[in-house]
């Protein structure tokens, strides 16, 4: 078994229908990845296809989540983009390009191109 790799592809392809979980205009959102190191560093990751952006309720929920965790711990939300058109092909998350991140209650654009794994490694090494 390879850690971090989907073990049951059939189950992973199942669509989760959250339409019954609605409160006025509020519905669930999903987060693509979450990593925690020693109860000190919390990394939230959202992957978007091409130019798609986090917006609306999802953006607000993510901002609130990372901001509140960030009051007690080192917390960051990283938004990265992928270019995989074919829904049957895997997205190599480690090589997705970071486009922006939220840290200490501020959105920050990335001034240079950086892969998600490299960005995470750099953030972790600065915070340990």
C-alpha angles and dihedrals in degrees: 000000000000113000114237094022121111107256100191110039094180091058093043090056093056112113114233109221109209095168091112090056100077132134109183102298095345119104132159123275129199133231119212099214143358127189127183127192120200093323087289109083122046120187120188117190131196120184120203131190113246111305096353112131136206105251145158119005094354091058092047093048093049092047092051093046097050093039095053094045088046091061089069105021141020103280132172136174113209123196115200133176133225132193101207108136099176111080088205092061124084122246111230097220095189090063098045114120116249110231102175143341140204118228131159092002095305135104112229125192118217112248093201138030114272133167118237095244092050092048092049092047091051093048093048093048091051092050100045 
